[in-house]
Amino acid sequence: MKRRKKEVQRHQGNTGAMVFTLFAALLCVLFLLLAGNLRFLKPSEQVSHIIVQCAAEEQISPSLLEAVILTESKFDEKAVSHVGAVGMMQLMPDTAHWISEQSGLPSDNLASPEQNIPLGAWYLNYLLEKYHNNEVLALAAYNAGRGNVDEWVEKNHWPEGFSEIEKIPFPETREFVKSVVSARDRLEAEKKGK
């Protein structure tokens, strides 16, 4: 009886280790699948054309514009965030209305890439100009709002050339900026490799 009890206990210990190992392996496979899918996510030909056209009109990098769209919506024109941001560039309706007033661009169909991307490109250019072509600050403002970034710059005495992404106070904004910069760098490297 004692011998049998030890065998059962030994078997139970191995089962726990096996379950843990299988769970860890499953997580690794899932991560690799997701990472692989995101790496190959590309805009349609129509959206690529809109990106190139809008980037040229706003005199911004097409890779930067594409990286923002990839990070914001993964090129899903029907994307709607939990706070109500709409379309590929995840524009808040109030922000899109303000952009429309400032730029003359239409904003009545934010789910349409033909409207959403030009509005977002105009806004990205506006932010780059406002922050003296500082991409980190412009991207932070795109995500967290100009008021927050202006407050951070003033409170923390960030210089015009600020580039320390890790110092951005909002974790979501910090990760957004990192993701866009990383995607932009990868897209530019791909274009150079062609």
Order of alpha helices (4+ residues) and beta strands (2+ residues): alpha-alpha-alpha-alpha-alpha-alpha-alpha-alpha
